[in-house]
Amino acid sequence: AAYALGDLAPEHAPYCEWRATLPAASAGSEPDAGAALILIYRAFDLPVLFTLGRPEAVAALLAETREPRLYLLIQPEIRPVVEALGAVSHFQAMWRMVLDPARFAPPASAAPVAALGPADYPALEALYADGAAAGEAPDFFSPAQVADGLFFGVWEAGALTAAAGTHLVSAEMSVGAVGNVYVRRDRRGRGLGGAVTAAVTGALRERGLTTIVLNVNQANGPAQRIYERLGYWRAGAFCEGILERRLSAAQAAGGVSQLSREPKPRTVIRRIGLAGSGSIFWRSSQT
C-alpha cells in the first residue's frame, strides 16, 4: 500500500477520494471480516483505483462509485469483482518489489548517469515514445513528475537513451516509488536500466526514505533480475488494467463524481459521513 500511503501527503490530497468499511464486530467473526478500503486518485485524465480488502466488501464500495473508466491497481482476488462491472483491457499481472536497504548494491557504472530536470521533459517524451508501438512506454508520465520528483538518465550522442524516475516521493510518509524506467530498444543489454534505477534508488535513500518500492510486470524476467541484484525483493502480486464500466441508468444519469469536475485547490482529507451501505466516505475539502 505504498502508493496509498504516499497519497496521504498534502500535495496529493486534492486528488483523492477514499471509501472504507469498518471491520465486523459480531461475536466469533474474524477481525478483518467485511473490512475494505478503496482509493480513487484523480491527478490523471484516467482516474486510478486502488483496492484493499475482501472481494465482497470491495464490491460493496465500488457499487457506490460511478466513474465510467478506471485504471486498476488491484489485488488478484479483486479481478472477478471489477470484471463483473464491465470490460477489463490491458490486463497485466505485476509484482510489487520493495528495497532491502542492507542489500542495496549499485552496479559498476555502465555509462555516465546524469540528473534530469523539467528542461529535459521533451527528451524524456522522445525516449518513452520509442516504446509506444510495442506497448512498453510508461503508463503514467507528466511534467509534474519531473518537476516534483527525481529523474536520472544516460545521454549518448546528444540523445537520451535510458531513464528512470519516481512516481511518488513523500517525505511525510517516508515513501518513494521508482517508476518510468525505460531503455531505448537499440541500447538494451548494456546495463543502462540498472544504472538509472540505481541512481534513483540511491537518491531516495539519501533523502532518508524508509520505504522504497517499484512495480514490474511478472512476465518481464530480465527487469526482475536487475531489480533483485539492486536489493529489491518481491513483496506481493497485484494487477493492472483498464476498466470500461457498464453503468446503470441511475449511475449514468449521475455522471462522473462532482469531485473530478471541480478545480483542485490545496486541501486536506475530511470525513463526510456514511454512504448508503454504511461505509465511511472521505473527500478532499478546501482549507
Secondary structure as UniProt FT lines:
FT   HELIX           2..6
FT   TURN            7..8
FT   TURN            10..12
FT   HELIX           13..15
FT   STRAND          16..21
FT   TURN            27..28
FT   TURN            31..34
FT   STRAND          36..41
FT   STRAND          48..53
FT   HELIX           55..62
FT   TURN            63..64
FT   STRAND          69..74
FT   HELIX           76..78
FT   HELIX           79..83
FT   TURN            84..85
FT   STRAND          86..99
FT   HELIX           101..103
FT   STRAND          114..116
FT   HELIX           118..120
FT   HELIX           121..129
FT   TURN            130..135
FT   HELIX           143..148
FT   STRAND          151..156
FT   TURN            157..158
FT   STRAND          159..170
FT   TURN            171..174
FT   STRAND          175..183
FT   HELIX           185..187
FT   TURN            188..189
FT   HELIX           192..206
FT   TURN            207..208
FT   STRAND          211..217
FT   TURN            218..219
FT   HELIX           221..230
FT   STRAND          232..245
FT   HELIX           249..254
FT   HELIX           258..261
FT   STRAND          267..274
FT   TURN            276..277
FT   STRAND          280..286
//
